[in-house]
Amino acid sequence: MKRIFLVEDDQAIAKNLILLLQSEGFTVRHASTQSDAFGELTQNQFDLALIDVSLPDGNGFIVY
């Protein structure tokens, strides 16, 4: 099963994307801040990352 990493601070958007991706058979991990994203990346590997550019504690460009 493919693993997707979603970094999105808007909870409504994240919830909808997670439901959609899971319904297609993907495993999804979610982080809502840059610091949470770094924590996930140190512990997990992903096949694809979907990253919001504008995060509350930094820039999404440097997350991955």
C-alpha positions as CSV (number, residue, x, y, z in Angstrom):
1,M,0.0,0.0,0.0
2,K,1.3,3.4,-0.9
3,R,2.0,5.9,1.9
4,I,1.2,9.6,1.5
5,F,2.4,12.3,3.8
6,L,0.0,15.3,4.0
7,V,1.2,18.6,5.5
8,E,-1.8,20.9,5.7
9,D,-2.8,23.4,8.4
10,D,-6.4,23.8,7.4
11,Q,-8.2,21.0,9.2
12,A,-11.2,21.0,6.9
13,I,-9.0,20.6,3.8
14,A,-6.9,17.9,5.5
15,K,-9.9,16.0,6.7
16,N,-11.4,15.9,3.1
17,L,-8.1,15.0,1.5
18,I,-7.5,12.2,4.0
19,L,-10.9,10.7,3.5
20,L,-10.5,10.9,-0.3
21,L,-7.0,9.4,-0.3
22,Q,-8.0,6.6,2.1
23,S,-11.0,5.7,0.0
24,E,-8.6,5.2,-2.9
25,G,-6.6,2.7,-0.8
26,F,-3.7,5.0,0.3
27,T,-2.3,5.1,3.8
28,V,-2.2,8.8,4.9
29,R,-0.2,10.5,7.7
30,H,-1.0,14.1,8.5
31,A,0.9,16.9,10.0
32,S,-0.4,20.5,10.4
33,T,2.8,22.4,11.2
34,Q,6.3,22.5,9.9
35,S,7.7,21.2,13.2
36,D,5.3,18.2,13.2
37,A,6.2,17.5,9.6
38,F,9.9,17.3,10.5
39,G,9.1,14.9,13.4
40,E,7.1,12.6,11.1
41,L,9.9,12.6,8.5
42,T,12.5,11.4,11.1
43,Q,10.3,8.4,11.9
44,N,8.6,7.4,8.7
45,Q,9.2,7.0,4.9
46,F,6.6,8.0,2.3
47,D,6.0,7.4,-1.3
48,L,4.5,10.8,-1.9
49,A,4.3,14.1,0.0
50,L,1.5,16.7,-0.4
51,I,2.7,19.8,1.3
52,D,1.0,23.2,1.9
53,V,3.4,26.0,1.1
54,S,2.1,28.4,3.8
55,L,2.3,26.9,7.3
56,P,1.7,28.6,10.6
57,D,5.2,28.1,11.8
58,G,7.2,28.3,8.6
59,N,7.5,27.6,4.9
60,G,6.4,24.3,3.4
61,F,9.1,24.4,0.7
62,I,11.8,23.4,3.3
63,V,9.8,20.5,4.7
64,Y,10.8,17.8,2.2
